[in-house]
Amino acid sequence: MPQKPVTQPTGTTTEVDTSHVSWCALEGVEVLAQQAVDPSVGLSSAEVTARRESFGANRLAEPEQRSKLSMFIDQFRSSIVMILFAAAIIAGVVGHVKDTIVILVVLFINAVFGYVQEGKASGALAALERMLITIVRVRRDGQVQEVPAEELVPGDIVLLEAGDRVPADGRIFFAANASVDESSLTGESVPVDKIADHRAVVDAPLGDQHGMGFMNTTLVRGRLEVVITATGMRTEMGKVADLISAAEESSTPLERQLDSLGRRLAVLAGLAALTVLVLQTLRGADLGVALLDSIALAVAAIPEGLPAVVTVTLAIGVARMAKRNAIVKRLHSVETLGATSVICSDKTGTLTLNQMTARRVLRSGTEWRLSGEGYATQGVVTTEHGSPVDHETAQRAGLAMALCSDAVVGLLDENGDPAIVGDPTEAALVVAAAKFGIDANEVRVAQPRLAEVPFDSATKFMATFHRVDPDDAASDVLICVKGAPDVLLGRAAFVIDGDGLEHSITDQSRQHLLDDNDRLAAEGMRVLAVATRIVDAGAILTDAGTVADPEFWIDQLILEALVGIVDPPRSEARDAIAACHIAGIDVKMITGDHATTAGAIAAELGITGDVIAGAALDAMSDDELAERVGGIGVF
C-alpha cells in the first residue's frame, strides 16, 4: 500500500513521493485518503499554499526559446559560411576590399533570410500550441470557488460539467452519466464513459482507465467530481510534452553534405594556394607577390554564392509547403522531406476527420448507406445499390435518433466549419436524422421530454419519453431508446423491416441482427441500436402528467435500426497516402485506438501491413522490432 501523507498540527501535510502510485488501481476513497482531503470540504487555503510551494504551478513547461540574437547567429554556424568569412577577412587583408564587401553582404542577406523564415515558423507553431484553460470550479474551505487552472494542486476537488476541459490528472470519485473525449491524448475517436467506482489494473493503458480524468481532455456529457492527483509536468500530457522537448534535433543530410563540402573546399583551396606559392617561389618570384597570388587563388576557389543559392532554393520549398498548409520550422527540413522513406502519422484528426459520422443503417434484411461526412447535415440515404430511400419508411427511426440525443448540430466554428455541442456519437445520430428529413431542433420543441432515463454504463441505454401528439392531452406516449445492440435486442419484441413494416422478433431475426452488429464492428464501426415503443397515456402517466418508474417501460420495444458510426478517413489523406506509395514512401499509422478500429481505418486509407498493439510492442526486443517493423502498418 502506498504511503499516506502525514498530517501536521497546523493542518498542512508533509509532501511524500507519490510519483510511483498507480491511482487508477485505487478506490476513490483510497485516493481521497492518500491526498488527505474531505471531498465535501476540499483543501484549506493554507494547505493549497503549502502544496503549491511543493508542487509548483499547474502548467506545462514551455520549451526553451532561442533568443532572437541566438537564432540570427545560428545562421552562420556552418563550415561553408565560416570558410567564406575567413575568405572575406583574407581578401580584405590583401587589399581585395570589393571581394570582402560582396562576400559579407551575401552572407548577411543569407542570414537575414533564414532568420526571418524560422521566426515566422516559430510564431505559427506557438499559435498552434496555445491550448489555454483559464478558470475552473473547485471546492475549497467548504465553498465552491472559481480559480485559475494553473493554481490547482494535488488534492484539489474539481467540479466539471459538459463542455469543460479537464484541467489536470485526477481520480474520479463522482460521475453522473459522464463521457470524456480523450482523442487529444489517446487518439480514441469515441468518447470514453467515466465510472467513479472503476478500478483498472496497475499501469493500465490510458484508454482503459475509466476512473481517471486526464489534462486537456474534454467532458462532453454529464458531470464529474475529481480529486487532482497530478499537475503540470507530472500529468500524462506533461509526460508527452517532456518526451517532445527531450527529442534531439539532428542535422539534416544537406547540412552534413554542405559541412563536408566546406571542409573539402578548405583543404583543396589550401593545397592549391600552397602549390602556387611553392611554384612561384621556385620560379624566382617575389615572396610577397607569390603569397598574394596564392591567397587570391584560395579566395577565388570558395563559392561565395553557394549559401545564398541553397537558402533561396530551400525558401522556395518552404513557400510551396506553406501554400499546402504545412509549416516548416527550419529551412533545411525541406530537404529532409525529399529524402523521406517512411512517414509515421497519428490517426484522429490527421488521417481522419475527428467527426463521428453515421455511415450505415441496418434494418431486418435491409442495409442503407448515408452519404456525407462529418457534422454537415447535407447527405442522402440510399440502398446498397444506390437507389434513394423513401424517408417515410424511416420516419420513426429518425425521430428516435433526434429525440433521444442531447447533442446540438448545425453550428459553425471559428473557421466556418460544421461544429457541435455535446457527445460526438449523439451528434452523428442527429446528423443521420437530418438526412432522413428530421430536424432535431424542431422536433425537440414540438415533442418535449416528459421523462428521461439517462445513459448508464450498467444498463447501456438511454431513453426519453414524449407525447405522440403534443397537442392532444390524451395522446399516447412515444418512448425513444438508444443503446448497445445486444441490450436492446434483449428487450425488443418487434423489428422493423426495410419497408417500414413491423414483425414479431424471432430467434433467427435476432441472431441475424447480432451478426450484422458483429460485421459492422469488424469494419471498425461503433454500432448503436435505436428502438421505440408506443404506450397508452393512461397506463404510463400519473395524474400530474409525469412518468412513474420510467425504466419499467423499457421493454417490449420495437427495434427500429442498427446504426454504424465511424470517424471517417479524410479523402485528402487517402489521396496523399496513395501519392506517397507512388513515390516509394511507406506510411504507418500510430494511434491509441482499438486495434480492430485502427486496422479497418488503415485498410480504408490504403495503409498495409500488420496491426500491433502497444503491449505486444513493449514485449518485443530491439532486434525483433527491427526485423518486423517494415511489415507493420499500424502501431
N, C-alpha and C positions, 0 to 999 in steps of 0.2 A: 504494500500500500504506500503511495507517495506520501511524503512528509507534509504535515499541515503547518500553516503559518502559526507563529506564536503570538498571541495577543498580549500587548503590553498594557500596563495600568492606565496609560494615557488614552487608550482606545485605538492607537495605531498598531500596525503589525510590522513585525520584522520580516524583511524580504528573504524568501527562500528560493532556491533554484527549482523552478517548475518547467524548465525547458524540455525535460525528458518525459513529462506527463502526457499520456495519450488521453486527452479529455473526452474523445468520442466514446471511449470504452467505459466511462464512469456514468453513474446515475446523475441526474441533475442535482439532487440533494447533496450528493458527494462533492460535486464541483462547487456548489454554494458553500459547503463547509470548508473546502480547500481554500476558497477565496475569502473566507471569514466575513460573509455578508448575509444579512437578512433581506430576502427579496422584497419584503413588504416595506422596508425602510430604506435600503440602499446604503451606500457608503456615507460616512460623515464628511463634512468639508475638510476637517483636519486630516482624515485618512486619505482623501483624494490628493491633498497637497503632498503628503508623505509619499504616496505611491508615484505621483508624477515625478518627484525628485529621484525615485529609484528606477522607474521605467522610461522616463522621458516622454516626449510628445508623441501622439498617435499620428505619425505621418511617415511616409516612405522617404528614405534618404535620397536626396537629389544627387544624380551623378555629378562628379566633379566637372565643373565647366572650365574650359580653357579660356584664359583671358584673351581679349582682342589682340594684344601685343603678341602673346604666345602663338595664336592662330596665324598671325602675319609672319612671324619668324619661322614657323614650320614650313612655309612655302619655299624657304631657302635650304631646307635640310635634305639635299640630295647631292650625291657625289658630282653629277654633271654640273649642277649650279655652283657648287663650291669651286670646281675647276675653272668655270667661267669667271668667277670672282677673282681667282688667282691670276687668270689671264688678263683681266681688266687692270689689276694692280701692276702687273709686269709691263703691260702696254703703256701705262702711264709713266712708269719709271723710265722706260727707254724713249719717251717722248712721243708715243703714238696716242696723243690725247683724244683724238676723234674716235679711235677704236675703243678707248676706255669709256667714253661717254655713251657710245652706241650700245656696248655690252651692258652697262649698268642700267640704261633706260629699258632695254629689252627685259632684263631680269626684274626690274621694278614693276613694269607693266604685267609681266607674267605673275608676279607675286600678288599684285592687287586683284587680278582676275580670279585667281584661285581663292583668295581670301573672301572676296565678295560672294562667290558661289557657295563656299562652305558656310558662310554666315547666313545666307538665305535658307539653306537646307536645315541648319540647326534651329533657326527660328520656326520653320514649318513643323519640324519634329516636336519642338517644345509645345507648340499649339495643339498638336495631336495628343500629347501625353497628359494634357490637363484633364483630370477626372476628379473634380473637387467635390468633396462632401462638406457642407457648411454647418448646418445646425441639426442636432439630434435630440430626441427626448430621452431623458434619463430620470431615474428615481434616486434622489439623494436627500439625506436628512429627513426622510419620510415624506418628501414632496416631489411631485413631477416637475422637472425643470428642463429648459431648453439650453443646451450648451454647444459650443463649437466642437466638432468631431475630434479635432486634434487634441482636445483636453481630456479625452477619455483615458481611463486607466484600467488595468485588470481588476475585476471585482465590481465594476460599474454595472448597474442594471439598466439595460437599454430597452425601450419600448418602440416597436416597429409596426407600421401599418402598410397596407398595399400601396406600392409606389415608392416606398422608402428604400434607400440603398443601405446595406449592412455596413456599418462604419468601422468594424474591427472583427476579429475572430471571437466567437463566443459559443458557450454551451446553451442550447435552448432548454428552458425549463417550463415554458408555457407556449402552446401552439394552438391556434384556432383556425382550422381549415386553411393552413398556410402552405404556400408553394413558392419556391425561390428560383429565379433564373440564375444559374451558375455558369452560363456559357462563357462569360469573360474569364473564368478561371479554369474550368474543366473542358470546355468545348461541347458540353452536352446541350443540345438544342432544346430539349423538352424540360420545362421547369420541374424541379425536384420537390416532392412533398416532404415537409418537415414535421417530425413527430417528437414530442417532448420526452417521451419515455423510451425512445430508441437508443439502444446501445450497440455500437459496432465493435468489431474485433480491434485489438491494438494495431495501430498503424494501418487501418483500413484505407483503401483508396478514397480520395475526397468525395467522389460521386456516391459512395456508399455510406457516407456519414450523415444520415438523415436527422441526427440530433444536434448538428453543428451548423452555425452560420459563419460565412467567410467574408472578409473585407471585400468591398466593391461588387458584391453580388446584389441582386435586386429582388425584393419581396413583391411578387406580382399578385398574390391573393392572400387574404386572411390577415391574422395578427400574430406577432411573436413577442415574447419577452425573453431576453438573452442576458446571461451573465458573461461579461467580457473575460476572456482567458488570455488573449494575446493582442498586443497593439503594435503599430508601426512595423518595423522591420522583422518583428517576431511572428507576424502573421504569415499565412500561406502566400498571400500576394507579395509580402515583403521578401519571402524566400525567392520568389520568381524574380523580383527586382534585383536581389543580391546576385543571382546567377547571371543576369544580364550584365550587371556592372562589372562582374568578375571576368567576363569574357575578354580575352586578349585580342587586341586589334593587330593583325599581322599585315605585313606589306603585301602589295599585290604583285602578280607576276611581272607586270610592266615596270613597276618601281624597282624590282630586283634586277630586271634586264637593263634598265637605264643606269642603275648604280654600277652594274658590271661593265656596261659600255663606257661609262665615265672613267672608271679605273683603267680600262684598257687604252682609252684615248690618252689618258695622262701618261701611261707608260710609253705608248708609241710616240707621242709628241716629245717626251723627254729623250727617248732614244734618237729620234730624228734630229732634235736640236743638238744633242751631244755629237752625233755623227757629223753634222755640218760644222760644228765648232772644231772638231778634230781635223776634218779635211781642209778647212780654211786655214787652220794653223799650219798644217803640213805644207800647204802651198805658199806659205810665207806671208799670208795676210796679216794685217794688224790685229792684235788680240782683241782690242776694243770693238773693231768693225766686225770681226768674226763672232764675237759674243752677241752683238746687236742683231746680226743676221740669224743666228740660231734661235734667239728669243723671238724674233719676228715670225720665224717658221713655226715655232711652238704655238704661238698665239693664233696664227692663221689656221693651224690644224684643228683648233677647237671649234665645233659647230655652235656658235653663239645663238643661232636661231632655233636650235632644236627644242629647248624648253618651251618657247612660245608656241611652236608648231604643235607640240604634244598637248599643251594646255588648251589651245583653241580647238583642237580636234576632240578632246575629251569634253569640252564645254558644249560643243555641238551635240554630242551624245547625251549630255545631261538635259539640254533643251528638248531633244526629241523624247526623252523619257518623261519629262515634265508634262508634255502635251498628252501623254498617256496616263497622267495622274500618278506617276511614280516619282517619289522623292529620292534623290541620290545625295547622300550626305557628303561623300568625298569624291572628288573628281576622278581619282584613279580607280574607284569602284566600278565605273562604267566599263573599263577594260576587262575587269574580272568577270562581268556578266558575259562577255564574249567568250570566256574560257569555261563557262559553266557546263558541267556534265550531269549534275543532279540538282533538282530543286526540291526542298522539303517545305511543305506548306501546311498551315493549320486548316481545319475544316470549316468550323462555324463562322460565318460572316465573311470568309475569304473565298472558299470554294463553293459555299452555299450562301443563301440569302439571309439566314438567321431570321426567317419569317415563316412560321409554320403554315402549311398550305394543305387543304383537303384535296387529295388527288382522285380518290376512288370512293364511290358509294355503292355498296352491295346490298341487294335485297334477295330474298329467296329465289334463286335461279337466275338472277339478273345482276349485271355489273354496269355501272355508269362511270364515265370519265368526266372530270371537271377541268376545263382549260383555265389559263391564267395562273399567275404565280404571285406569292406574297400576299400582302394585305389589301391590294387593289380589288375592288368588288366586281370589276369587269371580268366576264368569262361566261362560257356556255357549258351546258350539260349535254353530253351525247352518250349514245350506246357504245359498246365495244367496236362497232362497225362504223361509227361516225355519224349515225342518224340522230337528229335532235330529239330530246326527251320532252314529253308533254309535262309542263310544270304542275298541272292539276293532279297528276298521279303521285306527286311527291310533296303536295302542299303541306300535309300534316307533319311530315318528316322535317321539312324546312322550318316550319313553325316551332317544332320542338327544339331544333338547334338554336334558334334565336331566343326563345323564351327561357330555356334552361341554361343560359350563359349570362355572365356579367360583363364581359369584355365589350369595349366600345371601339368601333372601327370607323373608317371614313375621315380620319384626321390626317393632317399633314405635319411633317417635321420641319425643322428649320431649313432643310434643303428642298422642301416641296415634295418629298416622297411620302407615300402612304405610311401612316403610323397608327398605333393602337394605344389604348389604356386597358390594362388588365392582363389576364393569362393568355399567352400566345396560342395555346391549344384551343381555348374558348374562342379566340379571335378567328381561328381557322374555321370553326363551325359557323360563326356569324357570317363570315365571308361566303361560305358554302351556301348558307341560307339565302343570301342575296342573289347568288347565281340561280337559285330556284325561284326567284321573284319575291322573296320575303325581306322586307325592310325591318331590321331588328328594332330600330328606334320607334317606328310606327306601331308595331305590334305590342311592344312593351308598354306603350302609353295606352293603347286600346284594350289590352288584356293584362292589367296589373296583377301582381302576385297576391294570392290570398294567404299562401303559406310557403314554406321552403324547408327542404331537408338538405343542409349543407353537405358538400362532399366530405367524406371521411375516409381515411386510409384503411379503416377496418371494413366498412361496408362497400367501399369502392364505387359509389354512385352519388349523384346529386339529383334532387327532384324539386320541381316547382309546381304550384297549383294555381289555376286560372279559370275564370268562367269561360265557357264556350262562347256565350253571347253576353258580353258585359252589360248590355242594355236591358237584359231580362233578369229580374231578381230571382226567378225560379230556374234559371239556366243550369244545365249540367256543368260539372267541373271537369276541366281538362288537366290531367296530370302529365307533365313532361319530365322525362328521366334520361340522363346520360350517364355512362359509366363503363366499367370493364365488360367486354362481351360475354365472358363466361358467367359473370354475376347476373347480368340482365337476362341472359338466356335461361338461367335457372329460375327466374321469376316471371318468365313470359309464358302466356297461354296461347298466343296467336302470333302469326307472322304475316307480313305484307309482301305480296309478290310484285314483279315489275310493272304490272298493270294497275297496281293500287288496290288489288282485291285481298280480302282478309281470309286467312286459313288457320285452322287449329294447328298448333305446333305438334310435330311428331318427333320421335327419337331420331328418325332419319333426317328430317329437315334441320333439327337442332345440330346434328353431327356435321351436316353439310356447311352450316354457318360457322361452326367451330373450325372446320377445315379451311374455310375462306379466311377466317381470322389468322390462322397459322400461316397461310400463304402470304397474306399482306405483311405480316410481321417479318417473314423471311426476306421480304423485299425491302426491309428497313423502315417500314411504316409503323407509326403508333396507331392502334386501332381502338376506336370508341364505338360503343353501341348506343343507339338512340331509340327510345321507346315512349309510348304514350298509353294512357288509359282514360276513358270517359266514365265518370261516376255520377249517379243521380245526386243532385244537390241536397235533397232531403236526407240522404243517407250519410253524407260526409260532412255537412256544415252544421255547426251549432246554431243556436238561436241568435248568437251575436255575429254570425256570418264568418266565423273562423273555423279552421280545420283542427279537430281534436285528434291527437296522435297521428300526425302526418305519415310517419314511417309505416304504419299499419297498412296503408293503402298501396304501398309499392309492391304489388303482387298482381297476378292475372294481367300482366302487361301485354301490349301489342308491340312486338319488335318491328320498328319502322325501317331500320337500316343499320349497317355497319359502315363506318366512315374511316378511310385510311388517310392518315395525316403524316406529312413529312416536311422536313426543312429542305426545300428543293435546291438542286445544284444551280449555280449561276450559268446561264447559257454562254456568257463570255468566258467563263472558266473552262467549260468543256472545249470551246474553240482554242483557247490558249494552250491547254494540255495537248490537244491534237497537234498544234503548231510546234510545241516542244518536242513531241515524239518525232515529227518530221525532221527537226533539227538535230536529232540524236541526243536529246536531253531527257533523262529519266525523271519522272515526277513521283514523289512519295507524299502520302498524307499522314500528318501527325495529329492525333485527336484524343480527347479523353472520353469520347462517346463509346457506347457499347459496340463490341466487335461486329455483331450482325448488321447493325445500322451503318456503321462506318464502311463495312465491306460492300453493302448494297449501294451506298452513295459513290464509293470509289469505282465500282463497276459501271455505274451510270455516267461517270465523268471520263471513263476510259483509262483509269489507273489500274494497272495489272499487278499481279504478284500476291503473295500470301498476306494474311492479316494476322498480326501478332499482338497479344495483349501485354500490358505493362509487366504483369507478374512473370510471364514467360520470358520477357526481355531481360528482366533483372536476374533470372536464373541462368542466363547464358554467360559463358566465359567470353573474354575478349576475342579469343581465337575463333570460337563458334560463331559469334556475331559477325566477325569479319568475313567468315565463309558464307553466311546466309544472307547478309544484308542486301546483296544485289537482287535476291529473289523475293524480298519483302516489299510490298507496296503500301501497306497501312500499318502504322505504329500506334 
